Amino acid sequence: MTEIPAPKNMQELLTRIETEWSALIALVEKLDGPKMLTLDAGGWSAKDNLAHLSAWLKILLGRHMDGRPLEEVLGFSPEGDAEWDMDVMNQKMLEHNQARSVEDVLAELKDLYAQTMQRLESTPFEDLLKPRRAEDPDSLLLHSVIGDTYEHFAEHRETIEKVLNR
């Protein structure tokens, strides 16, 4: 797979985000109740995928952009002294959102998307080119924005499409 170069300005970034968001929402609107809850090969439903996207938008806004602790941003923490890693985080997010309704998950995702876009629109593009962590000069905020928005939307849209096409 060919890697697409990062956006060079805010308009390009916002356009990429909006394009993938629109594709995701158009797909979600095609799903009826049973399809929203049908499990994919990995054991996740479309609802689970959407809740997962919400959690990562919370992380983008709260952790990456505001620097707040992950436990505060997500409202839960790993059990014991477990280190936060992707597998632990994703499993905890899945468990945390299981009892929520499809409507609640979708409403939250749409709200977080609007908050994210509003925040990005008011952020100078140059700020996105700064490292998130001083000890890691390659940890650009832009990379987190890309990974938690349009790349993530595309990844989960493709996962949901597989369930829809079954």
Secondary structure as UniProt FT lines:
FT   HELIX           10..28
FT   TURN            29..30
FT   HELIX           33..37
FT   TURN            41..42
FT   HELIX           46..58
FT   HELIX           59..65
FT   HELIX           70..74
FT   TURN            80..81
FT   HELIX           86..97
FT   TURN            98..99
FT   HELIX           102..121
FT   HELIX           125..128
FT   STRAND          131..133
FT   TURN            134..135
FT   STRAND          136..140
FT   HELIX           141..148
FT   HELIX           150..164
//
